[in-house]
Amino acid sequence: MWIADQETKLTKSTFSLTASLVKTITTHEAKTHLSRYLAAIEQGEEFIIARGKKPVAILSPIPKEAPRRRPKVGETLGPQMTVPDSAFAPLTDEELKQWYGE
């Protein structure tokens, strides 16, 4: 079974070209030396697993996501917040009474 998304079609001609560039291993080798192959895949290598002489699957690395950068202290992440001038206006006598509970 070939796994490919809708946009990437894996045709037989593409596969035969890819197969000539990628090392083919048997299912027995894959089971026996899985750790070794995983280490090689982490380094960017690809492998084709074959059952007998028939290719069955492709082992390839998962593309790495770019690490998300943490914001620096004080750096804003969204739109800049603005405070209206009325926020700095002095409180009225009524507001002061409510504030102090008188």
Secondary structure, 3 states (H helix, E strand, C coil): CCCCCCCCCCCHHHHHHHHHHCEEEEHHHHHHCHHHHHHHHHCCCCEEEEECCEEEEEECCCCCCCCCCCCCCCCCCCCCCCCCHHHHCCCCHHHHHHHHCC
